[in-house]
Amino acid sequence: MNMKPTRFGVGQSVKRVEDIRFVSGRGAYASDAVDKAELKAVFLRSPYGHAKFRIDDIEAARAAPGVRAVYVASDFADLGDLPCLAPMANSDGSKTPLKPYPVMSSGETHHVGDIIAMVVADTTAQARDAAELISVTWEELPVVIDMEEAIQPRAPLVFADAPGNVAYDTHIGDKEETDKVFAGAAHTVRIKIVNPRAVANYMEPRSAVGEYDAQSSRFLLNAGSQGVHILQELNSKILNIPSANLRVVTQDVGGGFGTKNMLHREYPLVLEAARRLGRSVGWLGDRSEHFVGDVQGRDNVTTAEMALDSSGRFLALRVDILGNLGAYLSMFGPYIPFLGATMATGPYHIDALYARCRGIYTHTVPVDAYRGAGRPEAAYVLERLVDACAHKLGVAPEELRARNFVKPDQMPYHTHTDRDYDVGDFEGAMRACLEKADQSGFKRRVEDARARGKIRGFGFASYIECTAWGEGEEGSVALERNGDFTVLIGTQSTGQGHETAYAQIVAQYLDVPIERIKVVQGDTDRIPTGNGTGGSRSIPIGGVMVSRASETLAGSLKELAADKLEAAVADLEIVDGHVRIAGTDRAISYAEIAALPAATAEKLKAIQSFTPPTATYPNGTHACEVEIDPDT
């Protein structure tokens, strides 16, 4: 079916269908479910970065008003550990043994915020008061939070059997070849860059409700997330139950930024507490807990060196990445610094590359995927290095970039890191950006700013991103009996506007207002499979699936209409919510099609899937101009 312009479809400027729900206070978040939970949980956390501890007494807490249970690590000895799904091998192929990431710490804590006890009471206030009654003896131990200190010979160890605090040490490229190029280069430039640690700080802190139905032996977890299916799979393993015995629901989500994709300790703990107590247990994380209990992002120290010839051509790149993994290996944490290394050469043609990447344990909150997950760090380092090269050679930054960009006629382009760029006009994008930013008029604006006592600066950076790789998506588009449509999909909106975007794709094929298209996400009972949202995958992967399902359904509806209209399928078109014989006024509405005797549920629903054959590589240039008042 040919794509055609519609009033509601792809590329049209429409109001987001979900926004009226949000601005009118009708959004439904996990925290709303916590309010309705019968019991409330509070977690006692370590105030130290590294300490041994002994819980001396919990009886006072148990006897406190409203308290239903107090749990310590020994109470959950039968629960599994949190998994690391992306362990990294060392350069020699060996793997450092994975350290346990327990649901609750016993005897020793490794970062501020490590959970050591759980209190369940009738109210959050009662649980919090009772937690303060737990008697704990602490023995504070030496800590290391800086990676460069952590790898020193006498540094405190996060784990005694992780020498040098190194979780892995790997590389990409040919060191001998790269060193040889550097030795003969006309110019070399070296920089050291810190990508500081970032707290996700989404608008809605994490929260969760666990429920258990003894009659069916089924659990229910309601939590804000970026995908319910991975939480179903991993929590089931920790609880040692079949995944079918756990339903996970995510409603509206107030921001995710990657870190709400991750399994956190509180989820299996509220589920197990609900099973033991026979009542729903809710936990409402506050902003302070978010800073010590949620995985964080970035935190790299990178040394980068470029070798250039006398004309400014890039000959070789050396990169040394230290990636802070925190005290435990989170789900994808070890892979994130290495993912950045795979984008080390960016949009440039560089003859040789050697990139070393080390994941380092420290006494800090674990680190995982956050807003770009390694790729922004790589782009930042490379663009800072290119600017440093331009400064040393006395060349305009845009001209040095243009000299070294991969050219359109080099596409498809295979990088030293096994990336395959399919298309890209990197210089064209840069020139267009600088023209729109009026770079040529910057000197005039500087003089004007100086006359007013202000300081003015201009900068730009080019980048190439790696997105939408990995697992695919399967879902469906169905016609309901009233003529509306329902999309079932396993991605998860956290504020991006998926309900509108997917509806626009359906409207493109079925020509109905997007208000008549309902997008259902975030429920493992209704949606059998899904891989969530992350890595800019939802529209490139989920959108293709919705497109395919919509096209398939459109064909099925034409076939149903053909019998009723006594016409050939080839003579039918979809217009304004109807199937019509082209060039006539004879048509049948979707509701009428749904009422036809032949319109079985199978014929009114199209199930499709899409798995990307490779990643996509969006690219561009960003420019920024800043004026500073030195007095303020």
N, C-alpha and C positions, 0 to 999 in steps of 0.2 A: 504494500500500500504506500502510495506517495505521501510524504509529509506535505501539509498545506497550511497556509496562514489561517489562524482562527482567532476568535476574540479572546480566548482564554489559554491558548497553548504556549508552547516553547517560544521564548523570546519576547513574549508580551509583558508589558508592565502592569502587574496586577497587585492588589492589596493582599497581604498574606492572610490566609484563611484562619490561621491559629491566633492571630494577634488580638482579635476581639475577645477571645477567651481569656487571654492574659491581662489585657488592660482593664477588663471588667471584673477581675478578681476571681475568675472561674477556673484558673489553672489548678491542676491536681498534682501535688508533689508528694514524695515519700514522707516528708515531714508532716503532711496532713494525715497520713496513715499512722504516724507515731502518736499523734494526738488521740487517735481512736484506740490505740493499743491498750490492752487491759493492764499491763505492767510495763515499767520503764527500767532501762538498764543504764548504769554508769560504770565507767572503767577507771580503775586506779592505775596510774601511769608512773613510770620512773621519772624522778626529777633530775637524774644524773645521766651523763653521756655514757658512762661505763661504771658499773658497780656490782658487787655481790650483795645479796640481800637474803634476809630470813623473815618470813611472816610469823610473828610471835603469837598473835592473837586475832581471831576474827569473831569471837563470841560476842563482843560488845556490838559489833556491826550487825550480827545476826539478830540481836535482841532489840535493835533500834526500831522505832515506830514505822510500820508499813513495810518492813523488809520481808521479802519472801525467800531470798536465797543469797548466799555469798559464795562465790566460786573462786578457786585458785587453780594453778596449773595442773596439780595432781588430779583434780576433778575431771579434766579433759584429756587424760592420758590416752584414751582410746580414739581421739580425733587425729586425723592426719595433719601434716605440715602444709603450709602454703607453698605452692609449686613455683619453680622457675621454669618457664617454657622455652627460654632461649639461652641455654648455657653456651659459652664460647670455648672453643678448643685453643690451646696454645699453638705457637708456630710449629712445634715439633709433632703436633697431632695429639698430644696428651691433653687430658682434661683435669683441672683442679677439682677435687671432690666437692660436691655441693654441700654447703652448710645448712643445717635445719633452720627453717623459718617457722617456728611453732606458733600456734594460735595464741598461746600465752606463755610468757617467759617464766622459767623456774630456776631460782638460785642466782642468776646473773642476768643483768640487762646490758644492752649494747648501744642504746641511743636514748636520748630524752624522748619520752613518750611511749617507750616499750610498755606493753600491758602486763601487769602482774596480778590483777584481781578484777572481779566483776561483781557488782552488786545489783540485784533486781528488787525493786520495791513498787509500791502502788503509784508513787509519783517520782518524777525526776529529782525534785528537791529532797525527798526522803532518801533516795538512793545516794545522792551526793553527800548528804549529811552522814550517812552510815559509812560511806567510803573513808571519810576522815577519821573514823573510829578504828580502822584497821591498823594494828600495831606492826610496824616494820622496822627492822634493824638494817641499816645500810652500811656497807663498807665501800667508800668511794675508791675507784681505781684510776690509774692513768688513762688519759684519753688522747686520741689523735683525730682531728677533724680536717686537717689540711693534707691534701694528697702528696705534695712534695715532701712533707715531713713524714707521711705514713710509709714511704718507701725507703726511708733512711735505715741503716743497720740497727740502730738502737731504739727505733720507734716502738711505742706500745702496740701490741698486736690485738686486732679485733677478735681473731680466732687463733689459738695457739698453733694449729696445724695449717695455717695459711701464711707461709713464710713471706716476709716483706709486705704483708697485707695485699698481695697481688692475687686477684681472682682469676685473671688470665693475661697472657702476653702474646699477641699475635701480630701479623703484618700483612700488607698487600704490596706487591711489586718486587722489584729486583734491587736489593741494596747495593750489590757490587757494581752493577751497571750505573745506578744513580750516582753513587760516590765518584765513579770515574768521570761522569759528565761534570759534576761539580768541580773536580780537580782541574779541569781544563777550561772552565767558563771564564768569560771576560768579566762578568759581574756576578756577585752573589749578594742576596739580601736576606736578612733573618729577622723575624719578629717573634715575640712571645705574647700570647693572648689568653686572657682569662674570660671564659663564659661563665658568669656567676650563677650560683644556684638560684632557682626560681620556685616560689610557692604558687601553686595553681590559682588559689584564691578565687574560685568561682563564686558567683553570687549566692548559690545555694550550697551550704556545707552538706557533707554526706550525712545520710541517716538511713535507717533500715528498720523493718518490722519482720519478725519471724513468727510464723504460726505453724501449728502441728495438729493434724486431725488423726487421732488414734484409731478411729474406725477404718480409715482408708490407708493408714500409715503414710500419709502424704504431708509434705512440708510446703509452706508458701513463704517466699521471700519477696518483700516489696522494698526495692531500693532504687535510688537514682543511679543510672548507669549509662554506658554507651553501647550496651548490648547484653541482652538477657541470657543468651544461649551459653556463652562462655562462663557466666556466673553459675548457671545450672550445672554445667559439666564439672567445674572445679569444686564447687561447694559439695556436690554429691560425692566426689572422691574423698573429701575431707571428712564427711559424715559417714562414709562407708555405706552408702545406699545407692540403689539404681537411680539413674538420672530421671527416669519417669516418675519417681516418687518426690520430685522437687519441682514445683512450679515457681518460676521467677517472673515478677511483674515490675516493669518500669513505666511510670506515668510521665508527666511532664518533668523536664530536667532543666535546672537553672545553671547551665554551663558544665562542660566536661573537660575540655582542653587536653584530652588524652588520659589523664589520671583517673577519671571515673570508669575507664575501661578495666581497671585493675581490681583484682580480688584483694580485699582488706580483711583483717582479722575479725572485725566486729560482725561480719555477715554470718559465718558459721557459728559464732558464739551466741547470737540472738536466736538462731534456729535451734541449736541444741538446748538452750535454756527454755525455749517454748515447748520442746518435747518433754523435758523433765518436769516442768511446772504445769503443763496442760493448759496454758493460757498464752495469749499473744504477748510478745515482748518487743517493745520498741526502743530504739536508741536514736537520740537526736544529737548529732555532733555539733559542737559550738565552734566559733572561729578560732579560739585558742587551741582546741584539739586538732583542728585542721592543720595548724602549723607544725605539730609534732606527731600526728597520727596518719596523715595521708602521704602517699609517695610524692616526691617532688621532681623537679626537672633540671636539665642542663648540668652545670658544675663540671666543666672541663678546663684543663690547662693544656694549651697547645703551643708547641714550638713549630714554626713553619719557615722553610728556607726555599728561595727560588734561585735557580741558576739561569743566567741570560747570556746571549751572545752580544757582540758589540753593537748590533742594530736593535737590541731590545726584544729579541725573540726568546720566548720561554723555552728553555732546554730541559730542565729537570726540576722536580718538586720533591722536597723532603718534609715529612710531617711526623711529629711525635705527639700523640694524644694520651693524656691521662684523664680517664673518665671516672668520676666519683660514683661508686655504686651504693654507698651508704653501708649500713651494718648488716643488711640481709640482701639477698638477690631477689628482687621483685620479678614479676612475670616475664617482662621483656627487657629488664634493666641492663643485663650484660651486653645485649645486642646494640643498644642505642648509640654508644660512642663509635662502635664499629660501623654502624650504618652511616654515620657522618663521614667516616674514612672512605666509604665507597663512593662518596660524592666529592672527594678531595680536589679533583681537577676542574670541577665546575664546568663552565661553558668554554673552556680554553683547550687548545691543542698544546700539549706538553709532551715532549719526546720521552721522558723517563719519570718514573714515580717510585718512591718508597715511602710507605706510611706505616708506622708502628702504632699500635693501639693497645693500651693496658687498662684493664678494669681494676679499680682499687677499692678495697674495703676501708671504711672509716667509721668512727663512732657517730654516725649521723643518720637521719631518717633515710630510708631507701629511696633510690632514684629510679624513675622509669620514663616512659614516653610522655612528652609534654610538648604540645604545639610545634609540630615539625620534627621533633624527635631525632636530633642529630644532624639533620640537613641544614637548619638555620645556623647551627654552630659552625658547620663546614663552610657555608657561604660567607659568614662573617669573617672567619679567619682568612679565607682566600682573598676576599676583596680588600681587607686591610693590608694583606701582603702585596697585592697588585698596586695599591696606592703608594705603599712604601717603595716599591720598585720604580714607579713613575717619578717619585720625588728624588730618588737617588740618581736617576738617569737624566733628570731635567726634562722629562717628556710629559705632555698633557695626559692626564689619566685616561681620557676617552680615546686618545690616539694609541696609547699602549694597549688598551683593551682591544681596539679594532685590529691592531696588528696581530693579536694572538687568539682572537675568537676562532672557534671551529666555524668554517664557512658553510653556507647552504649546500654548495656542490660537494661537500665532504659527507653529506648525509646519505644513508644511515652511517652513524659514527660509533665505533666501538672504543670504549675507554679502557685505560689500564686496569680499571676496577670491575671490568665485565659488565658495564652498563652499555645499553644500546640506544642511543638517541635516534629517533626516527626522523624528526624534522626540527627546524629551528633556524631563525635568522637573528642571531644574537646581536650583531652590529646594527641591523635595521631597528630592532626594538630599542637599543640604547640611543640611537640617533633620534628616533621619534620621541622618546622620553625627554631628552635634553632640549629638543625643540619646544615641546609643550611646557617645560619648566622655564623656558626663556633663559637658558644658560648664557646666551650672548649678551643679554642685558644685565647680567649680574654685576659687572664692574660699576655700571651707572647706579645701581641700587646700593652698592657698598658705599659709594661716595655720598649718596643721599643720607644713608644711615650714619656715616661718620660725622656729617654736618649736624646731625641731631644728637650726637654723643652716644650713638649706639654701635654695637658690633654685629657684623652680619657674616654668615657663613653659608656655603653651598657644598653639598656632597651628593654622591650617587653611588649605587652599587648594582651590579648585574648578578643574576643568579640563574640556576637551573634546579628544579625540584624533582624528586622522585616520588610518585604517588600511585595509588590505586593498583597495588600489586597483591599477589597472594590469593587467598581463597575467594570463591565466587559467592553469588547470592542466588537463592531460589525463592520464588514467591508467586503470587497470583493476583489477577485482576478479575473481578466477578461482577456480573449484572444482577442487581437485586430485583425483587418482584415489583417494587414501586418505580423502577426506572433509574434508580441511583446506582453508583458503582462503589465497590469496596476493594481496596488494595491491601494485601497482607504482605509484609516485608520484614526482614530480620535486621535491617539497620536501625539506628536509633537517633532521633533528633535530640540535641541538647541545646537548642536555640537557633539552629541554622535555618529553619523554615522548610524542613523536608515535606511537611504535609502539603504545602503549596507547590513545591517543586515537582513532587511526584504526581500531584493532581494535574499540573500543567501538561505533563507528558501524556497522561491518560486522555486529557481533553484534546490534545493534538490529534489523536487517532479517532476519538469517539465524539468529538464536537459537542461537549456539554459544559455548562458552567462548572468551574472548579468547586463551587459550593455543593455540588451534587456528587462529589467524589470524596469518600471517606478513606483516610489512610490509617491503617491499624498497625501498630508496632508495639514492641515491649511486652509480649506475653507468650511464654513458651507453650502454653496450652493451646493457643490459637494459631501460632506460627511455629511449624515443626522444626525449621532450621534457620540459621542466620549467623552472620559473622560480625555483626555490630558495625559501629562507626569509628573510623580512625584512619589516619594516613590519607585523608581526602578521598575516600573510596566510595562514599554513598551514592553520589550521582554518577560517576564514571562506571561503577559496577551495578549498584542497585538500580540506577536510572536506566541502564541498558536492559536489565531484566524487566523493568516495568514497561519499557518501550516494546520489547518483544511480546510480552503478555498482552498488551493493549492491541497490538497489531493482530495477534492470533485471535483474540476475542472479537475484534471487528470483523474478521473473516467468518467466524462462527455465526455471528449475528446476521451477517448477509445471507449465509446459507439458510438460516431459519426463516428470514424474511422472504427469500426467493420463493419458497413454496406458497406462502400466504399471498404474495403479490403476483404469483404466476409469471415470474420473470427469471431470466438467466442471471446468475450471480455477477457475471461480467458487466451487466447493464445497471447494477445498483451502485449507489453512492451513499455516503454517510454525511448528513447535513443537519445541523441544528437539532441534535438529539433524535433524529429519525434515520431510518434506512429508506431511501427513495429511489424510484426508477429515474435515472438521469434524464433530464429534459422534460419531465412530466411533473404533475402535482400529486401523483400516486405515491403514498408513503405510509410507513407504519412506525409508531413510536417504540421506544425501548420498553416501556411498560407493557405495551401490547405484545411485543415479541416475547417478553418474559411470561406472559399468560398463555402462550401457544401450547397445545398439548405436547408438541415435540420438544419443547424447551425444558429439557432435563437440567438438573443442577450441574452435570458434567459439561453440557453444552453452553451453559451460562458462565462458566468459569474457565479461565486459561491459566495454566501453570507453566512457568518458564524459568530458565536459569541462565546465568552468564558467569563464566570464569575468565578473567583476563589472561590473554596469552603472555603478556609481559606488563611491566609498569608503564605509566605515562610520564612524560617529562615536560611539564609546564615551565616556562621560563620568562624572563623579562628584566627590566631595569626599573629601579625606584630612585627618585630624586627627592631631596629635602633641602629646604632653605630655612634658616633660622636667624632671627634677629634677637639680640640680647641687650638688655639694659644693664650696664655694669653697675649701676647704683642700686638695683633691686634684685 
